[in-house]
Structure formats: structure tokens, C-alpha cells
């Protein structure tokens, strides 16, 4: 670390303390109480580490009712900060977290490898290198890291696991990899591999169903999905039952299995998705006069308003007949001059802004070799 980076680390420690003090203003009491009630799970009985971890999440990542984070408001309230410090503090919104395996000490820093993204991080502590004495090589730490210059700083509390507690660390990494694929995709190699896996998975879907869009009665959706996953297992591993584990599928929720119709769509970009009552919306796009009837109108409007329905679903329906699609949206929105070919993309960005906030990401998350081995031998 250069002298300038060392000075930045010292400033980072000071600014982190100022940020925490800023977050404890009465103006944030209600938002903090609501956040802690939602994620605290009986915080009154939690230890100090648990409380500090949740507070760090609240300050750096939680979006308030106005859509801003506490750290963004802190920087806005500090026009005195030099640009390099402003950029550093705002960068703390992007936290790297999860289990890390300790590789070695490197001067005053600790070199760790993430069990989630397989990247190596050179970590410093604003409390000095003495804290790393409790973190020997091949132990594991459960920590949150924020960027400081070209290195990383511990943010919030750290939990230390002995090397013999490897399975605990691996299980945490596995859960995180499956629950939050964004954490895996920090590694560009894993992101590229995930796109490759998704393309291959989609090709199997098309081979099995004959198309990338299938509409079935809700009561049949689970059986059709189970059949697809069995086909995937056999295509990848072979059909010999002596060597092949049972096929793993996902359980569809009741709002899908109880629906009259469900669409299974495996899009090149958006991956595999499930859409309840697709048949009603499909009928409305084919015959816009059906929108005079409440059931068709409400279901079609829900596809426009529901963030879980990606723009590609409406694009696919509209592409079948853009003129009829124009009529659909004129009637839904009471905009008599709406033209899908001209106004459709603007409408998608207006109705589903969250979809466009981030670049598209694969729906599959590739596991590292060590996590795959861990799953195999559990």
C-alpha cells in the first residue's frame, strides 16, 4: 500500500466512525427500527456483533423511503470531502461479503480468498494489523469488505471459524451462491461461465418442449417441470440409475399451480420464468376487445405493473401483432395515441424501472469446484 493509500485507510476509519454517528441521528430512528424489526429476528436478545452487522447493512445498503441510502445522504451532507474521499465512501454501498478463507499475512494486510466468487482480496483493518493475529492461515472469516483505494477494509464485525469448521463456511458460501448470484458474478470468469450454462440449459429446454415458450394448465405445470429437470439430469449425466442421483426440481408455489394457465418461458437473457394466467393475457393481445371484461383487463394490467414480469414477456406478446398491441395499451392506459412500435420501449422503462437499473444477469449460478465437491459429499 502506498503512502497515499495508507493515509486513505486512516481517513476511511475516521469517516466510517463519522458515518455511523451520522446514521444515529433521530431522523433515522423510524427507518432503523423498521429495518431491525424486519431483519433482526429478536434483536433484543442479539449479541453486540449481530447488532453491529445489521447496523452496517442498514447504513451502507438499505434504501430508505426516498430511495436513497444513509451513506448517500452522509456524502451529500459533507461538501467539504475531497472528491477521492467522496468516491470512496459512496463505493461502500457495494459491499463484498461472505465466507473467506485466510491465505496468508502480507505485512500489515491479510490476504483472503472468497468462497463465493473465488477472488482474492488484500484486506486491511482501520484498527491496525493486530486484529489479524486471531486469523491464522487456513482459518475462515465471515466478514464484510469495502474498497479503500486498491485494497479492502473490514466493515463491521468479523466472525472467525477454525479450519476444522470448514463445513460451516462452505455451507454459508453455498447458500449465498444460490440465494444471491450477484455475489458470484463479481468474478468475470464466473459470469461468462454462467451465461454459457444458461445457454446450454435453454437449449435443453427447447429440445424437450420444442419451443422456448410453453403454456400449460396450472395443475400440470409441476409435472412438466419435473419432467424437464429429469431430462436435464439424463442429458448431462446419462440415464444409468446406478450412477445418477434423483433429479432435482423446484417446487412451484400455489399461485402458479392453482392458476388456469401458466407460461414457462426460457428467454435467452432473462432465463427461465413462470407466469400465472398467461393465457388470459395472450387472449387479450390477440383480441383487445376482451379488455372490456374485468378479468382480462386486470390480468393484463398486472403484467404491466408487476415487477416480477420482465419486459420481454410483453415484448413477445406485442411482437405477434404490434397493431393489436397498440390497441391493448391505448385501452389499458387511456392513451389514445399510443403506438407500440414508437412508444413501447419508453413504456417498459417507465413501468419497470427496476429492471433497467442493472445490466442483465444469468439466472443460473455456477458453483466453484470445491463447493461442488462439498455438495457431492454432504
C-alpha positions, 0 to 999 in steps of 0.5 A: 500500500502506498503512502497515499493509500495508507493515509486513505485507510486512516481517513476511511476509519475516521469517516466510517466512525463519522458515518455511523454517528451520522446514521444515529441521528433521530431522523433515522430512528423510524427507518432503523427500527423498521429495518431491525424489526424486519431483519433482526429476528429478536434483536433484543436478545442479539449479541453486540456483533449481530447488532453491529452487522445489521447496523452496517447493512442498514447504513451502507445498503438499505434504501430508505423511503426516498430511495436513497441510502444513509451513506448517500445522504452522509456524502451529500451532507459533507461538501467539504470531502475531497472528491477521492474521499467522496468516491470512496465512501459512496463505493461502500454501498457495494459491499463484498461479503461472505465466507473467506478463507485466510491465505496468508499475512502480507505485512500489515494486510491479510490476504483472503480468498472468497468462497463465493466468487473465488477472488482474492482480496488484500484486506486491511483493518482501520484498527491496525494489523493486530486484529489479524493475529486471531486469523491464522492461515487456513482459518475462515472469516465471515466478514464484510469488505469495502474498497479503500483505494486498491485494497479492502477494509473490514466493515463491521464485525468479523466472525472467525471459524477454525479450519476444522469448521470448514463445513460451516463456511462452505455451507454459508458460501453455498447458500449465498451462491444460490440465494444471491448470484450477484455475489458470484458474478463479481468474478468475470470468469464466473459470469461468462461461465454462467451465461454459457450454462444458461445457454446450454440449459435453454437449449435443453429446454427447447429440445424437450418442449420444442419451443422456448415458450410453453403454456400449460394448465396450472395443475400440470405445470409441476409435472412438466417441470419435473419432467424437464429437470429429469431430462436435464439430469439424463442429458448431462449425466446419462440415464444409468440409475446406478450412477445418477442421483434423483433429479432435482426440481423446484417446487412451484408455489400455489399461485402458479399451480392453482392458476388456469394457465401458466407460461414457462418461458426460457428467454435467452437473457432473462432465463427461465420464468413462470407466469400465472394466467398467461393465457388470459393475457395472450387472449387479450393481445390477440383480441383487445376487445376482451379488455372490456371484461374485468378479468382480462383487463386486470390480468393484463394490467398486472403484467404491466405493473408487476415487477416480477414480469420482465419486459420481454414477456410483453415484448413477445406478446406485442411482437405477434401483432404490434397493431393489436398491441397498440390497441391493448395499451391505448385501452389499458392506459387511456392513451389514445395515441399510443403506438407500440412500435414508437412508444413501447420501449419508453413504456417498459422503462417507465413501468419497470424501472427496476429492471433497467437499473442493472445490466442483465444477469444469468439466472443460473449460478455456477458453483466453484469446484470445491463447493461442488465437491462439498455438495457431492459429499454432504 
